[in-house]
Amino acid sequence: MALKYSKQREAIKEFLCTRKDHPTADNVYMEVRKEFPNISLGTVYRNLTLLAELGEIARINVGDGTDHFDPNTSLHYHFICKGCGCVQDLDIDNIVSINEMASQSFDGEISGSVTYFYGLCGKCRKMQTQTS
């Protein structure tokens, strides 16, 4: 079954593609409603969920209770700041060998993994240094 075209869904995707900061659904909603004032938060959530299920965007759950969304679906890693909560891409080589290493001591089948890096972003580290 082909997916029906939606101007709102397209606007959501276009907005995500302009961002590198992995916005939340609320951030997406606030921006997209500038173009579509009658769009509901529920519509934004449904479209983000659909786009993630279709593999067109990635849903990132960083443990803060709020999903973040990334238009980059290629294998890459994220850094989560414990200060401000920002989510950033890390430019490092992939470590897919970790799945093979885990498989060696596991009686089952590992098909993937998720790795997040935590700490303080440059902005928060600078603020922490200035207040110390």
A tleap script that builds the chain and sets N, CA, C and O, in Angstrom:
source leaprc.protein.ff14SB
mol = sequence {
  NMET ALA LEU LYS TYR SER LYS GLN ARG GLU
  ALA ILE LYS GLU PHE LEU CYS THR ARG LYS
  ASP HIE PRO THR ALA ASP ASN VAL TYR MET
  GLU VAL ARG LYS GLU PHE PRO ASN ILE SER
  LEU GLY THR VAL TYR ARG ASN LEU THR LEU
  LEU ALA GLU LEU GLY GLU ILE ALA ARG ILE
  ASN VAL GLY ASP GLY THR ASP HIE PHE ASP
  PRO ASN THR SER LEU HIE TYR HIE PHE ILE
  CYS LYS GLY CYS GLY CYS VAL GLN ASP LEU
  ASP ILE ASP ASN ILE VAL SER ILE ASN GLU
  MET ALA SER GLN SER PHE ASP GLY GLU ILE
  SER GLY SER VAL THR TYR PHE TYR GLY LEU
  CYS GLY LYS CYS ARG LYS MET GLN THR GLN
  THR CSER
}
set mol.1.N position { 0.840 -1.183 0.000 }
set mol.1.CA position { 0.000 0.000 0.000 }
set mol.1.C position { 0.888 1.251 0.000 }
set mol.1.O position { 1.775 1.383 0.843 }
set mol.2.N position { 0.655 2.141 -0.921 }
set mol.2.CA position { 1.429 3.374 -1.011 }
set mol.2.C position { 0.926 4.370 0.034 }
set mol.2.O position { -0.267 4.444 0.328 }
set mol.3.N position { 1.855 5.116 0.572 }
set mol.3.CA position { 1.526 6.115 1.577 }
set mol.3.C position { 1.023 7.375 0.887 }
set mol.3.O position { 1.656 7.880 -0.040 }
set mol.4.N position { -0.110 7.875 1.341 }
set mol.4.CA position { -0.696 9.090 0.773 }
set mol.4.C position { 0.208 10.291 1.093 }
set mol.4.O position { 0.695 10.423 2.216 }
set mol.5.N position { 0.425 11.148 0.119 }
set mol.5.CA position { 1.239 12.344 0.301 }
set mol.5.C position { 0.582 13.278 1.309 }
set mol.5.O position { -0.637 13.444 1.321 }
set mol.6.N position { 1.404 13.879 2.147 }
set mol.6.CA position { 0.907 14.825 3.140 }
set mol.6.C position { 1.838 16.033 3.181 }
set mol.6.O position { 3.039 15.887 3.409 }
set mol.7.N position { 1.285 17.226 2.961 }
set mol.7.CA position { 2.081 18.454 3.035 }
set mol.7.C position { 2.672 18.632 4.433 }
set mol.7.O position { 3.809 19.077 4.591 }
set mol.8.N position { 1.875 18.276 5.442 }
set mol.8.CA position { 2.347 18.428 6.816 }
set mol.8.C position { 3.516 17.488 7.095 }
set mol.8.O position { 4.509 17.897 7.697 }
set mol.9.N position { 3.404 16.231 6.662 }
set mol.9.CA position { 4.484 15.261 6.866 }
set mol.9.C position { 5.742 15.716 6.141 }
set mol.9.O position { 6.850 15.606 6.666 }
set mol.10.N position { 5.557 16.228 4.929 }
set mol.10.CA position { 6.698 16.722 4.150 }
set mol.10.C position { 7.352 17.906 4.857 }
set mol.10.O position { 8.579 18.009 4.875 }
set mol.11.N position { 6.556 18.797 5.438 }
set mol.11.CA position { 7.098 19.950 6.178 }
set mol.11.C position { 7.878 19.480 7.404 }
set mol.11.O position { 8.909 20.061 7.743 }
set mol.12.N position { 7.397 18.439 8.064 }
set mol.12.CA position { 8.094 17.883 9.227 }
set mol.12.C position { 9.453 17.339 8.796 }
set mol.12.O position { 10.466 17.616 9.438 }
set mol.13.N position { 9.476 16.567 7.712 }
set mol.13.CA position { 10.745 16.011 7.210 }
set mol.13.C position { 11.704 17.129 6.796 }
set mol.13.O position { 12.890 17.085 7.122 }
set mol.14.N position { 11.191 18.125 6.082 }
set mol.14.CA position { 12.031 19.236 5.634 }
set mol.14.C position { 12.631 19.980 6.823 }
set mol.14.O position { 13.808 20.339 6.806 }
set mol.15.N position { 11.823 20.209 7.851 }
set mol.15.CA position { 12.336 20.889 9.042 }
set mol.15.C position { 13.443 20.065 9.685 }
set mol.15.O position { 14.495 20.604 10.027 }
set mol.16.N position { 13.221 18.771 9.853 }
set mol.16.CA position { 14.234 17.913 10.478 }
set mol.16.C position { 15.544 17.944 9.694 }
set mol.16.O position { 16.625 17.932 10.282 }
set mol.17.N position { 15.443 17.985 8.368 }
set mol.17.CA position { 16.647 17.978 7.536 }
set mol.17.C position { 17.464 19.259 7.663 }
set mol.17.O position { 18.626 19.291 7.260 }
set mol.18.N position { 16.872 20.316 8.219 }
set mol.18.CA position { 17.610 21.570 8.420 }
set mol.18.C position { 18.302 21.609 9.774 }
set mol.18.O position { 19.037 22.552 10.068 }
set mol.19.N position { 18.075 20.596 10.598 }
set mol.19.CA position { 18.563 20.625 11.982 }
set mol.19.C position { 19.622 19.562 12.229 }
set mol.19.O position { 19.577 18.475 11.653 }
set mol.20.N position { 20.567 19.890 13.087 }
set mol.20.CA position { 21.596 18.942 13.508 }
set mol.20.C position { 21.495 18.671 15.008 }
set mol.20.O position { 22.297 17.922 15.567 }
set mol.21.N position { 20.493 19.294 15.662 }
set mol.21.CA position { 20.406 19.217 17.120 }
set mol.21.C position { 19.397 18.192 17.625 }
set mol.21.O position { 19.111 18.158 18.822 }
set mol.22.N position { 18.852 17.356 16.741 }
set mol.22.CA position { 17.964 16.274 17.148 }
set mol.22.C position { 16.785 16.780 17.981 }
set mol.22.O position { 16.683 16.472 19.169 }
set mol.23.N position { 15.895 17.556 17.357 }
set mol.23.CA position { 14.793 18.185 18.097 }
set mol.23.C position { 13.771 17.175 18.637 }
set mol.23.O position { 13.668 16.045 18.158 }
set mol.24.N position { 13.033 17.616 19.635 }
set mol.24.CA position { 11.934 16.831 20.197 }
set mol.24.C position { 10.676 17.088 19.373 }
set mol.24.O position { 10.659 17.981 18.526 }
set mol.25.N position { 9.631 16.313 19.616 }
set mol.25.CA position { 8.352 16.520 18.925 }
set mol.25.C position { 7.820 17.919 19.210 }
set mol.25.O position { 7.260 18.557 18.319 }
set mol.26.N position { 7.986 18.403 20.436 }
set mol.26.CA position { 7.527 19.755 20.777 }
set mol.26.C position { 8.256 20.805 19.940 }
set mol.26.O position { 7.641 21.757 19.460 }
set mol.27.N position { 9.576 20.630 19.766 }
set mol.27.CA position { 10.339 21.563 18.933 }
set mol.27.C position { 9.838 21.540 17.494 }
set mol.27.O position { 9.678 22.588 16.868 }
set mol.28.N position { 9.593 20.346 16.974 }
set mol.28.CA position { 9.097 20.194 15.609 }
set mol.28.C position { 7.733 20.874 15.490 }
set mol.28.O position { 7.479 21.615 14.541 }
set mol.29.N position { 6.867 20.614 16.455 }
set mol.29.CA position { 5.518 21.196 16.454 }
set mol.29.C position { 5.577 22.725 16.421 }
set mol.29.O position { 4.883 23.358 15.626 }
set mol.30.N position { 6.406 23.314 17.285 }
set mol.30.CA position { 6.490 24.783 17.358 }
set mol.30.C position { 6.947 25.381 16.027 }
set mol.30.O position { 6.500 26.461 15.642 }
set mol.31.N position { 7.830 24.683 15.334 }
set mol.31.CA position { 8.321 25.203 14.057 }
set mol.31.C position { 7.326 24.975 12.921 }
set mol.31.O position { 7.063 25.888 12.138 }
set mol.32.N position { 6.776 23.774 12.827 }
set mol.32.CA position { 5.886 23.440 11.710 }
set mol.32.C position { 4.579 24.215 11.789 }
set mol.32.O position { 3.965 24.496 10.760 }
set mol.33.N position { 4.149 24.560 12.985 }
set mol.33.CA position { 2.887 25.300 13.080 }
set mol.33.C position { 3.008 26.730 12.563 }
set mol.33.O position { 1.994 27.402 12.372 }
set mol.34.N position { 4.232 27.207 12.333 }
set mol.34.CA position { 4.410 28.512 11.692 }
set mol.34.C position { 3.882 28.459 10.259 }
set mol.34.O position { 3.334 29.438 9.751 }
set mol.35.N position { 4.057 27.297 9.610 }
set mol.35.CA position { 3.569 27.117 8.249 }
set mol.35.C position { 2.143 26.568 8.231 }
set mol.35.O position { 1.356 26.892 7.342 }
set mol.36.N position { 1.820 25.738 9.219 }
set mol.36.CA position { 0.497 25.118 9.327 }
set mol.36.C position { -0.083 25.443 10.708 }
set mol.36.O position { 0.005 24.615 11.615 }
set mol.37.N position { -0.673 26.632 10.884 }
set mol.37.CA position { -1.145 27.069 12.205 }
set mol.37.C position { -2.170 26.132 12.848 }
set mol.37.O position { -2.293 26.103 14.072 }
set mol.38.N position { -2.900 25.372 12.043 }
set mol.38.CA position { -3.937 24.489 12.596 }
set mol.38.C position { -3.441 23.080 12.889 }
set mol.38.O position { -4.225 22.240 13.329 }
set mol.39.N position { -2.171 22.801 12.659 }
set mol.39.CA position { -1.650 21.451 12.921 }
set mol.39.C position { -1.684 21.195 14.427 }
set mol.39.O position { -1.417 22.093 15.226 }
set mol.40.N position { -2.009 19.978 14.798 }
set mol.40.CA position { -2.048 19.632 16.225 }
set mol.40.C position { -0.767 18.917 16.619 }
set mol.40.O position { -0.074 18.348 15.776 }
set mol.41.N position { -0.465 18.952 17.901 }
set mol.41.CA position { 0.688 18.227 18.426 }
set mol.41.C position { 0.528 16.733 18.158 }
set mol.41.O position { 1.507 16.043 17.878 }
set mol.42.N position { -0.698 16.238 18.242 }
set mol.42.CA position { -0.971 14.828 17.965 }
set mol.42.C position { -0.619 14.454 16.531 }
set mol.42.O position { -0.081 13.374 16.285 }
set mol.43.N position { -0.917 15.334 15.590 }
set mol.43.CA position { -0.580 15.086 14.190 }
set mol.43.C position { 0.936 15.024 14.016 }
set mol.43.O position { 1.448 14.180 13.280 }
set mol.44.N position { 1.643 15.911 14.688 }
set mol.44.CA position { 3.108 15.905 14.608 }
set mol.44.C position { 3.638 14.594 15.181 }
set mol.44.O position { 4.494 13.953 14.572 }
set mol.45.N position { 3.132 14.188 16.356 }
set mol.45.CA position { 3.572 12.921 16.963 }
set mol.45.C position { 3.290 11.741 16.033 }
set mol.45.O position { 4.160 10.896 15.826 }
set mol.46.N position { 2.088 11.679 15.475 }
set mol.46.CA position { 1.736 10.565 14.588 }
set mol.46.C position { 2.644 10.509 13.368 }
set mol.46.O position { 3.081 9.431 12.964 }
set mol.47.N position { 2.930 11.669 12.780 }
set mol.47.CA position { 3.788 11.698 11.599 }
set mol.47.C position { 5.232 11.363 11.939 }
set mol.47.O position { 5.897 10.677 11.163 }
set mol.48.N position { 5.729 11.825 13.069 }
set mol.48.CA position { 7.086 11.467 13.487 }
set mol.48.C position { 7.185 9.960 13.729 }
set mol.48.O position { 8.168 9.327 13.345 }
set mol.49.N position { 6.163 9.394 14.366 }
set mol.49.CA position { 6.142 7.951 14.620 }
set mol.49.C position { 6.119 7.180 13.307 }
set mol.49.O position { 6.850 6.203 13.141 }
set mol.50.N position { 5.277 7.620 12.374 }
set mol.50.CA position { 5.183 6.967 11.076 }
set mol.50.C position { 6.513 7.051 10.322 }
set mol.50.O position { 6.978 6.052 9.773 }
set mol.51.N position { 7.115 8.222 10.296 }
set mol.51.CA position { 8.392 8.396 9.601 }
set mol.51.C position { 9.480 7.526 10.221 }
set mol.51.O position { 10.322 6.981 9.507 }
set mol.52.N position { 9.467 7.393 11.543 }
set mol.52.CA position { 10.442 6.532 12.221 }
set mol.52.C position { 10.176 5.065 11.879 }
set mol.52.O position { 11.115 4.313 11.615 }
set mol.53.N position { 8.917 4.656 11.880 }
set mol.53.CA position { 8.576 3.269 11.541 }
set mol.53.C position { 8.956 2.937 10.106 }
set mol.53.O position { 9.333 1.803 9.809 }
set mol.54.N position { 8.858 3.917 9.214 }
set mol.54.CA position { 9.218 3.716 7.807 }
set mol.54.C position { 10.732 3.760 7.596 }
set mol.54.O position { 11.222 3.443 6.513 }
set mol.55.N position { 11.462 4.152 8.627 }
set mol.55.CA position { 12.914 4.235 8.520 }
set mol.55.C position { 13.409 5.497 7.843 }
set mol.55.O position { 14.572 5.575 7.449 }
set mol.56.N position { 12.535 6.492 7.701 }
set mol.56.CA position { 12.929 7.744 7.047 }
set mol.56.C position { 13.610 8.707 8.010 }
set mol.56.O position { 14.344 9.597 7.580 }
set mol.57.N position { 13.375 8.538 9.298 }
set mol.57.CA position { 14.054 9.295 10.348 }
set mol.57.C position { 14.360 8.319 11.480 }
set mol.57.O position { 13.823 7.212 11.523 }
set mol.58.N position { 15.222 8.740 12.386 }
set mol.58.CA position { 15.539 7.908 13.546 }
set mol.58.C position { 14.936 8.541 14.794 }
set mol.58.O position { 14.979 9.757 14.979 }
set mol.59.N position { 14.371 7.686 15.646 }
set mol.59.CA position { 13.856 8.114 16.952 }
set mol.59.C position { 14.956 7.793 17.962 }
set mol.59.O position { 15.452 6.668 18.023 }
set mol.60.N position { 15.329 8.799 18.752 }
set mol.60.CA position { 16.402 8.627 19.727 }
set mol.60.C position { 15.821 8.812 21.114 }
set mol.60.O position { 15.269 9.866 21.429 }
set mol.61.N position { 15.944 7.793 21.939 }
set mol.61.CA position { 15.497 7.865 23.326 }
set mol.61.C position { 16.743 7.924 24.184 }
set mol.61.O position { 17.449 6.927 24.334 }
set mol.62.N position { 17.015 9.092 24.748 }
set mol.62.CA position { 18.249 9.298 25.498 }
set mol.62.C position { 18.064 9.152 27.007 }
set mol.62.O position { 18.967 9.461 27.784 }
set mol.63.N position { 16.890 8.680 27.414 }
set mol.63.CA position { 16.669 8.428 28.831 }
set mol.63.C position { 16.084 9.592 29.598 }
set mol.63.O position { 15.951 9.511 30.819 }
set mol.64.N position { 15.726 10.686 28.914 }
set mol.64.CA position { 15.151 11.828 29.622 }
set mol.64.C position { 13.627 11.841 29.527 }
set mol.64.O position { 12.982 12.810 29.928 }
set mol.65.N position { 13.057 10.757 28.992 }
set mol.65.CA position { 11.604 10.664 28.883 }
set mol.65.C position { 11.037 11.327 27.645 }
set mol.65.O position { 9.828 11.282 27.418 }
set mol.66.N position { 11.893 11.944 26.840 }
set mol.66.CA position { 11.459 12.634 25.639 }
set mol.66.C position { 12.217 12.073 24.451 }
set mol.66.O position { 13.442 11.956 24.490 }
set mol.67.N position { 11.493 11.727 23.393 }
set mol.67.CA position { 12.156 11.259 22.183 }
set mol.67.C position { 12.710 12.442 21.408 }
set mol.67.O position { 12.114 13.518 21.368 }
set mol.68.N position { 13.849 12.220 20.802 }
set mol.68.CA position { 14.466 13.193 19.907 }
set mol.68.C position { 14.459 12.558 18.518 }
set mol.68.O position { 14.393 11.334 18.402 }
set mol.69.N position { 14.525 13.369 17.470 }
set mol.69.CA position { 14.403 12.847 16.119 }
set mol.69.C position { 15.568 13.310 15.257 }
set mol.69.O position { 16.018 14.452 15.342 }
set mol.70.N position { 16.041 12.390 14.426 }
set mol.70.CA position { 17.240 12.608 13.626 }
set mol.70.C position { 16.945 12.210 12.184 }
set mol.70.O position { 16.535 11.076 11.935 }
set mol.71.N position { 17.145 13.117 11.227 }
set mol.71.CA position { 16.915 12.749 9.834 }
set mol.71.C position { 18.019 11.842 9.275 }
set mol.71.O position { 17.847 11.237 8.217 }
set mol.72.N position { 19.132 11.749 9.972 }
set mol.72.CA position { 20.266 10.930 9.533 }
set mol.72.C position { 20.066 9.505 10.037 }
set mol.72.O position { 20.230 9.240 11.228 }
set mol.73.N position { 19.716 8.590 9.143 }
set mol.73.CA position { 19.449 7.208 9.541 }
set mol.73.C position { 20.659 6.296 9.322 }
set mol.73.O position { 20.575 5.088 9.545 }
set mol.74.N position { 21.772 6.868 8.890 }
set mol.74.CA position { 22.972 6.054 8.716 }
set mol.74.C position { 23.544 5.695 10.095 }
set mol.74.O position { 23.215 6.326 11.100 }
set mol.75.N position { 24.398 4.677 10.121 }
set mol.75.CA position { 25.017 4.259 11.374 }
set mol.75.C position { 25.940 5.361 11.876 }
set mol.75.O position { 26.947 5.678 11.242 }
set mol.76.N position { 25.590 5.939 13.016 }
set mol.76.CA position { 26.440 6.939 13.648 }
set mol.76.C position { 26.101 6.988 15.136 }
set mol.76.O position { 25.119 6.392 15.580 }
set mol.77.N position { 26.912 7.693 15.887 }
set mol.77.CA position { 26.785 7.700 17.343 }
set mol.77.C position { 26.426 9.092 17.839 }
set mol.77.O position { 26.663 10.103 17.178 }
set mol.78.N position { 25.840 9.098 19.037 }
set mol.78.CA position { 25.362 10.348 19.622 }
set mol.78.C position { 26.007 10.613 20.970 }
set mol.78.O position { 26.348 9.697 21.718 }
set mol.79.N position { 26.161 11.899 21.253 }
set mol.79.CA position { 26.632 12.381 22.545 }
set mol.79.C position { 25.466 13.093 23.210 }
set mol.79.O position { 24.799 13.920 22.588 }
set mol.80.N position { 25.219 12.772 24.482 }
set mol.80.CA position { 24.142 13.413 25.242 }
set mol.80.C position { 24.774 14.188 26.389 }
set mol.80.O position { 25.506 13.621 27.201 }
set mol.81.N position { 24.490 15.483 26.453 }
set mol.81.CA position { 25.051 16.326 27.507 }
set mol.81.C position { 24.244 16.170 28.788 }
set mol.81.O position { 23.022 16.317 28.791 }
set mol.82.N position { 24.947 15.870 29.875 }
set mol.82.CA position { 24.287 15.735 31.169 }
set mol.82.C position { 23.967 17.100 31.778 }
set mol.82.O position { 23.253 17.182 32.778 }
set mol.83.N position { 24.490 18.163 31.183 }
set mol.83.CA position { 24.200 19.503 31.668 }
set mol.83.C position { 22.923 20.067 31.072 }
set mol.83.O position { 21.957 20.333 31.787 }
set mol.84.N position { 22.927 20.249 29.750 }
set mol.84.CA position { 21.785 20.896 29.084 }
set mol.84.C position { 20.871 19.917 28.362 }
set mol.84.O position { 19.786 20.298 27.921 }
set mol.85.N position { 21.291 18.661 28.233 }
set mol.85.CA position { 20.449 17.655 27.583 }
set mol.85.C position { 20.521 17.642 26.072 }
set mol.85.O position { 19.766 16.914 25.427 }
set mol.86.N position { 21.418 18.437 25.485 }
set mol.86.CA position { 21.512 18.453 24.026 }
set mol.86.C position { 21.991 17.095 23.506 }
set mol.86.O position { 22.682 16.351 24.202 }
set mol.87.N position { 21.610 16.800 22.280 }
set mol.87.CA position { 22.018 15.567 21.610 }
set mol.87.C position { 22.795 15.975 20.375 }
set mol.87.O position { 22.307 16.753 19.555 }
set mol.88.N position { 24.016 15.446 20.239 }
set mol.88.CA position { 24.867 15.802 19.112 }
set mol.88.C position { 25.397 14.540 18.441 }
set mol.88.O position { 25.577 13.509 19.090 }
set mol.89.N position { 25.643 14.632 17.139 }
set mol.89.CA position { 26.301 13.546 16.423 }
set mol.89.C position { 27.780 13.549 16.786 }
set mol.89.O position { 28.378 14.606 16.986 }
set mol.90.N position { 28.362 12.356 16.870 }
set mol.90.CA position { 29.800 12.225 17.058 }
set mol.90.C position { 30.407 11.752 15.749 }
set mol.90.O position { 29.887 10.838 15.110 }
set mol.91.N position { 31.480 12.359 15.361 }
set mol.91.CA position { 32.158 11.999 14.121 }
set mol.91.C position { 33.271 11.009 14.447 }
set mol.91.O position { 34.439 11.384 14.548 }
set mol.92.N position { 32.896 9.735 14.611 }
set mol.92.CA position { 33.861 8.680 14.905 }
set mol.92.C position { 33.551 7.477 14.016 }
set mol.92.O position { 32.436 7.323 13.516 }
set mol.93.N position { 34.560 6.635 13.833 }
set mol.93.CA position { 34.339 5.407 13.065 }
set mol.93.C position { 33.348 4.532 13.791 }
set mol.93.O position { 33.254 4.570 15.018 }
set mol.94.N position { 32.589 3.722 13.016 }
set mol.94.CA position { 31.605 2.858 13.654 }
set mol.94.C position { 32.293 1.676 14.340 }
set mol.94.O position { 33.394 1.268 13.970 }
set mol.95.N position { 31.616 1.151 15.338 }
set mol.95.CA position { 32.163 0.052 16.135 }
set mol.95.C position { 31.246 -1.167 16.045 }
set mol.95.O position { 30.884 -1.767 17.057 }
set mol.96.N position { 30.875 -1.522 14.803 }
set mol.96.CA position { 29.976 -2.656 14.614 }
set mol.96.C position { 30.592 -3.947 15.131 }
set mol.96.O position { 29.872 -4.914 15.381 }
set mol.97.N position { 31.904 -3.980 15.295 }
set mol.97.CA position { 32.557 -5.183 15.822 }
set mol.97.C position { 32.092 -5.491 17.246 }
set mol.97.O position { 32.258 -6.614 17.723 }
set mol.98.N position { 31.514 -4.503 17.921 }
set mol.98.CA position { 31.008 -4.745 19.278 }
set mol.98.C position { 29.905 -5.811 19.269 }
set mol.98.O position { 29.779 -6.578 20.224 }
set mol.99.N position { 29.112 -5.862 18.201 }
set mol.99.CA position { 28.069 -6.888 18.086 }
set mol.99.C position { 28.701 -8.275 17.993 }
set mol.99.O position { 28.214 -9.223 18.607 }
set mol.100.N position { 29.786 -8.394 17.224 }
set mol.100.CA position { 30.486 -9.668 17.099 }
set mol.100.C position { 31.096 -10.078 18.441 }
set mol.100.O position { 31.014 -11.242 18.832 }
set mol.101.N position { 31.708 -9.121 19.144 }
set mol.101.CA position { 32.298 -9.408 20.453 }
set mol.101.C position { 31.228 -9.883 21.428 }
set mol.101.O position { 31.445 -10.844 22.166 }
set mol.102.N position { 30.078 -9.220 21.437 }
set mol.102.CA position { 28.993 -9.603 22.344 }
set mol.102.C position { 28.446 -10.977 21.983 }
set mol.102.O position { 28.076 -11.748 22.869 }
set mol.103.N position { 28.390 -11.292 20.694 }
set mol.103.CA position { 27.866 -12.582 20.237 }
set mol.103.C position { 28.719 -13.751 20.709 }
set mol.103.O position { 28.207 -14.854 20.899 }
set mol.104.N position { 30.008 -13.522 20.899 }
set mol.104.CA position { 30.918 -14.592 21.302 }
set mol.104.C position { 30.584 -15.152 22.678 }
set mol.104.O position { 30.828 -16.329 22.941 }
set mol.105.N position { 30.037 -14.333 23.546 }
set mol.105.CA position { 29.724 -14.803 24.897 }
set mol.105.C position { 28.228 -14.835 25.178 }
set mol.105.O position { 27.798 -14.818 26.331 }
set mol.106.N position { 27.434 -14.882 24.095 }
set mol.106.CA position { 25.985 -14.846 24.246 }
set mol.106.C position { 25.373 -15.987 23.455 }
set mol.106.O position { 25.664 -16.160 22.271 }
set mol.107.N position { 24.519 -16.770 24.117 }
set mol.107.CA position { 23.864 -17.902 23.460 }
set mol.107.C position { 22.553 -17.425 22.857 }
set mol.107.O position { 21.477 -17.710 23.383 }
set mol.108.N position { 22.648 -16.710 21.769 }
set mol.108.CA position { 21.482 -16.165 21.086 }
set mol.108.C position { 21.958 -15.429 19.858 }
set mol.108.O position { 23.090 -15.615 19.410 }
set mol.109.N position { 21.098 -14.597 19.314 }
set mol.109.CA position { 21.444 -13.853 18.104 }
set mol.109.C position { 21.349 -12.366 18.369 }
set mol.109.O position { 20.285 -11.873 18.746 }
set mol.110.N position { 22.426 -11.650 18.181 }
set mol.110.CA position { 22.451 -10.198 18.341 }
set mol.110.C position { 22.340 -9.586 16.952 }
set mol.110.O position { 23.148 -9.874 16.068 }
set mol.111.N position { 21.336 -8.741 16.769 }
set mol.111.CA position { 21.122 -8.142 15.451 }
set mol.111.C position { 21.469 -6.657 15.406 }
set mol.111.O position { 21.429 -6.052 14.334 }
set mol.112.N position { 21.802 -6.070 16.523 }
set mol.112.CA position { 22.148 -4.656 16.533 }
set mol.112.C position { 22.434 -4.169 17.932 }
set mol.112.O position { 22.297 -4.911 18.904 }
set mol.113.N position { 22.832 -2.918 18.026 }
set mol.113.CA position { 23.119 -2.322 19.328 }
set mol.113.C position { 22.957 -0.810 19.220 }
set mol.113.O position { 22.959 -0.243 18.127 }
set mol.114.N position { 22.818 -0.179 20.367 }
set mol.114.CA position { 22.729 1.272 20.451 }
set mol.114.C position { 23.783 1.738 21.447 }
set mol.114.O position { 23.876 1.218 22.558 }
set mol.115.N position { 24.562 2.709 21.043 }
set mol.115.CA position { 25.616 3.230 21.910 }
set mol.115.C position { 25.457 4.737 22.016 }
set mol.115.O position { 25.401 5.436 21.004 }
set mol.116.N position { 25.385 5.235 23.246 }
set mol.116.CA position { 25.351 6.669 23.494 }
set mol.116.C position { 26.566 7.036 24.335 }
set mol.116.O position { 27.016 6.247 25.165 }
set mol.117.N position { 27.089 8.224 24.119 }
set mol.117.CA position { 28.187 8.749 24.907 }
set mol.117.C position { 27.638 9.912 25.725 }
set mol.117.O position { 26.857 10.718 25.219 }
set mol.118.N position { 28.046 9.998 26.990 }
set mol.118.CA position { 27.524 11.014 27.914 }
set mol.118.C position { 28.653 11.861 28.477 }
set mol.118.O position { 29.798 11.414 28.540 }
set mol.119.N position { 28.338 13.056 28.878 }
set mol.119.CA position { 29.296 13.956 29.501 }
set mol.119.C position { 28.763 15.369 29.437 }
set mol.119.O position { 27.554 15.590 29.489 }
set mol.120.N position { 29.674 16.329 29.325 }
set mol.120.CA position { 29.289 17.734 29.199 }
set mol.120.C position { 29.699 18.235 27.827 }
set mol.120.O position { 30.822 18.004 27.381 }
set mol.121.N position { 28.782 18.922 27.162 }
set mol.121.CA position { 29.112 19.524 25.868 }
set mol.121.C position { 30.086 20.685 26.118 }
set mol.121.O position { 30.297 21.096 27.259 }
set mol.122.N position { 30.663 21.194 25.053 }
set mol.122.CA position { 31.636 22.273 25.183 }
set mol.122.C position { 31.071 23.496 25.883 }
set mol.122.O position { 31.749 24.114 26.704 }
set mol.123.N position { 29.839 23.845 25.566 }
set mol.123.CA position { 29.193 25.021 26.167 }
set mol.123.C position { 29.012 24.824 27.679 }
set mol.123.O position { 29.311 25.727 28.461 }
set mol.124.N position { 28.529 23.660 28.086 }
set mol.124.CA position { 28.321 23.404 29.522 }
set mol.124.C position { 29.653 23.281 30.257 }
set mol.124.O position { 29.783 23.734 31.394 }
set mol.125.N position { 30.628 22.673 29.613 }
set mol.125.CA position { 31.955 22.550 30.235 }
set mol.125.C position { 32.560 23.927 30.462 }
set mol.125.O position { 33.168 24.180 31.502 }
set mol.126.N position { 32.395 24.812 29.491 }
set mol.126.CA position { 32.911 26.170 29.612 }
set mol.126.C position { 32.207 26.910 30.754 }
set mol.126.O position { 32.846 27.608 31.541 }
set mol.127.N position { 30.874 26.747 30.832 }
set mol.127.CA position { 30.113 27.408 31.907 }
set mol.127.C position { 30.535 26.862 33.268 }
set mol.127.O position { 30.653 27.623 34.229 }
set mol.128.N position { 30.760 25.562 33.360 }
set mol.128.CA position { 31.186 24.939 34.617 }
set mol.128.C position { 32.558 25.461 35.051 }
set mol.128.O position { 32.794 25.711 36.233 }
set mol.129.N position { 33.454 25.620 34.083 }
set mol.129.CA position { 34.794 26.120 34.377 }
set mol.129.C position { 34.742 27.570 34.849 }
set mol.129.O position { 35.499 27.966 35.735 }
set mol.130.N position { 33.850 28.360 34.256 }
set mol.130.CA position { 33.735 29.778 34.622 }
set mol.130.C position { 33.154 29.976 36.012 }
set mol.130.O position { 33.456 30.969 36.674 }
set mol.131.N position { 32.308 29.023 36.469 }
set mol.131.CA position { 31.698 29.168 37.789 }
set mol.131.C position { 32.517 28.497 38.883 }
set mol.131.O position { 32.196 28.620 40.065 }
set mol.132.N position { 33.568 27.793 38.494 }
set mol.132.CA position { 34.413 27.124 39.497 }
set mol.132.C position { 35.450 28.042 40.062 }
set mol.132.O position { 36.237 27.634 40.916 }
savepdb mol mol.pdb
quit
